[in-house]
Amino acid sequence: MNHYLAPLEGITGLSFRRMHSKYFGGVDRYYMPFLSPTQNHCLSPKEERELSHADREPYEAVPQILTKSPEDFLWAVDRCVERGYREVNLNMGCPSGTVFSKGKGSGMLRDLAVTERFLDEIFSRCPVPISVKTRVGVSSAEEFPQILELLNKYPIQELTIHPRVRKAFYDGAVELDAFAYAAEHCKHRLCYNGDIRCREDLQYIRCRFPAVSSVMLGRGLITDPGLLCGGTKRQTLLNFHEELLEEYCRLFSSKVNAVARMKDIWKELLGLFENAEKLGKELKKTVDYESYRSIAHRILTELPIHPSLAPGLKDTVSSTFSKNLL
Ligand SMILES: Cc1cc2nc3c(=O)[nH]c(=O)nc-3n(C[C@H](O)[C@H](O)[C@H](O)COP(=O)(O)O)c2cc1C
């Protein structure tokens, strides 16, 4: 089974992926946070830097594209192909209000006739394989059979399903019955994504869905970056943290911005440590570089690391998918 790092906008950018692959690894493929091409067909300096070039990265990466325009999608694909990427991923899952209201991301699940025209265009003209990342509906997983029927028509390289509906964002139980429907009816290679936090969760997916070819981990791999390589060791995490902080200071030319970026990682990483409430609160409050460094150092050196993290998938129940469909 393949293991992927999920795209996490604001967290798993180029520097994070480089450091993660250097210090931890165990990831077969890193999916990049979305690139959202605009009509003026021009990459900003930040997009240019973040896209990098496939050959310059010591790991396999797949760019993700968020758009509802076939022309903009194909333009962005060309920029990816020029930089050596051999697959692109289509984002059909982003739940954010502004994205959804424009009919992009999970907004593509709203009007399947419109989405069908988009998919017809891109699949007939794209020079490289397209994988897709989607959810199981907008407001109810009852919508999922129609969504899957549509997606089954195209030569999708691999279909990643995050079994939540758009209105759930990233909260509440994942809808494993809807995913079970996919495992039975999907014609493509299938990738599971959602709430994998420990090795038991990986085992659960392997056993319940033996046909699944890949799993994609997001927040679980930020909390425990060594999850796929035998566990997170304290010294490795210290070195990872130090180099990533240095890299962000260099990249943003601002220690305040570097601290803000590191704090986004800590929202998940704090979960690795026991008794982290007090220092966690101090870390959240601080904007000062020196005080950030001192609090982070205390957490990293003084707090016990959880011997085993609680599974994310235990006792999850489907709330909106009818078992009759299975
Ligand atoms: C802060 C944040 C940023 C995200 N950015 C993206 C993104 O750029 N593209 C995407 O397809 N999904 C994005 N996601 C969704 C994740 O890729 C993933 O589907 C979700 O976190 C569920 O998986 P997990 O439970 O393993 O974290 C984001 C999620 C979060 C929390």
The ligand as a Gaussian input file, in Angstrom:
#p B3LYP/6-31G(d) Opt

LIG

0 1
 C       -5.099000      23.551000       7.101000
 C       -5.568000      22.622000       6.012000
 C       -5.212000      22.888000       4.695000
 C       -5.649000      22.020000       3.662000
 N       -5.276000      22.278000       2.358000
 C       -5.674000      21.430000       1.374000
 C       -5.278000      21.622000       0.002000
 O       -4.549000      22.536000      -0.347000
 N       -5.743000      20.726000      -0.918000
 C       -6.539000      19.650000      -0.572000
 O       -6.928000      18.860000      -1.440000
 N       -6.893000      19.448000       0.710000
 C       -6.479000      20.282000       1.675000
 N       -6.815000      20.024000       2.966000
 C       -7.478000      18.744000       3.288000
 C       -6.448000      17.655000       3.598000
 O       -5.671000      17.359000       2.452000
 C       -7.118000      16.356000       4.082000
 O       -8.048000      15.952000       3.115000
 C       -7.841000      16.568000       5.419000
 O       -7.016000      17.227000       6.344000
 C       -8.304000      15.235000       5.989000
 O       -7.217000      14.348000       6.178000
 P       -6.527000      14.153000       7.637000
 O       -7.642000      13.787000       8.586000
 O       -5.542000      13.046000       7.430000
 O       -5.918000      15.455000       8.009000
 C       -6.439000      20.888000       3.989000
 C       -6.792000      20.641000       5.324000
 C       -6.369000      21.481000       6.324000
 C       -6.752000      21.168000       7.746000

